[in-house]
Amino acid sequence: MTDRLILGQTLAFGGDPFRQGPDVAHHERQGAILIRDGKIAALGRADDLRARYPQIPVTDHGAGLILPGFIDAHAHYPQTAIIASWGKRLIDWLNTYTFPEEARFADPAYATAIAARYFDLLLSHGTTTVASFGTIHPESVTAFFTQAQARGLRVLAGKTCMDRDTAPAYLRDSAQSAYDDSKALITRWHGVDRLSYIITPRFSPTSTPDQLHALGALWAQYPDCLMQTHLSEQTDEIAWVRSLYPTARDYLDTYEAHGLLGPNALYGHAIHLEPREIDRLAEVGAALVHCPTSNAFIGSGLFDMGLRARVRVGLATDTGGGSSFSMLRTMAAAYEIAQLRGQALHPAELIWLATGASAEALGLSDKIGRLAPGFEADLVVLDLASTPAIAQASARANDIWQAVFPTLMMGDDRATRQVYVAGAPVT
């Protein structure tokens, strides 16, 4: 791969702004990044790097702000076509929209078409990594990975497993087929190029204890895989779990009892947690994923960002329960929800949630999510004046945080000036 020098404003985090404050970020107004073999080889002032590497081709993004590509830590790509569908509560939404749409993914051609559309949408919004649920059909995972592989993306996904009669008959597997299909997909895809498999029970209400046990056994065989599911999204969902698992201590216990709790576990939503659940999540080093647009759209509740003091937390769109493919819109929603809980998130913290923190949640903090030498060159270049409303607000800025905040609150795909995947520009 040809070396490339890209110029623009750069914002690099030397640590976690939640723990160390916003000053942990270094802003270079006239910065540069040297890309070599798909990775960041050097970072610094534009004049310095141009002088050091005078023969390397240069792409100058002017006042564009170069950040790590956004990382969406929880999504459902099969729900692409039903995003922003009017609904009531979670269970109604699943039965009315989600399950009928997911049934269509038995058709490999349909799965391929939606996967292609999904990645085009992600990249147009500056997202370069996503952790997605598939459907019960192995074809859904194959389509997802094939399309991601063709684009050179680092992504994670797994076959969604559901065998309980709480799911429609046309959308059920079994404990054995969930195990067999998932194992075959791990063998075929996990660790190939930039692809990772995630063991994926949808959630306890749609899996029998036998299926959860089978997936726990599979995870024990492949502990380097992540395991993703849902946890404590809505109060009526929690009551449902209690009725289906009457001997469980709490919702988390339905996973823990079957070997589905550990440091590589990833739990979406996690809004209504009990003290014991928080203690256990912190003790084992599991990660939570905040899905603010989804939590608001489906009326689930307000995530407590204070949990970051004890547990890794990533950020996600949760499309299609979430109402946007944009991580900018997701950051705005995270800010708004935190405000409702009396937690004012700094712009540095918002950007970190969509980059470094999500990389940490996915166990990829040594590969993506930061502008630093050795990291993979998945980048987004933001236009901080992409609309008249944003331009007039950012023009009054006295520092980088005031300049970027209007884009975080009001930005959309128009703010995406350029995306790089493994150092190559996306056209």
Summary of the structure (lengths in Angstrom):
residues: 427
radius of gyration: 21.0
end to end distance: 16.8
largest distance: 68.7
contacts: 1579
relative contact order: 0.15
helix: 44%
strand: 23%
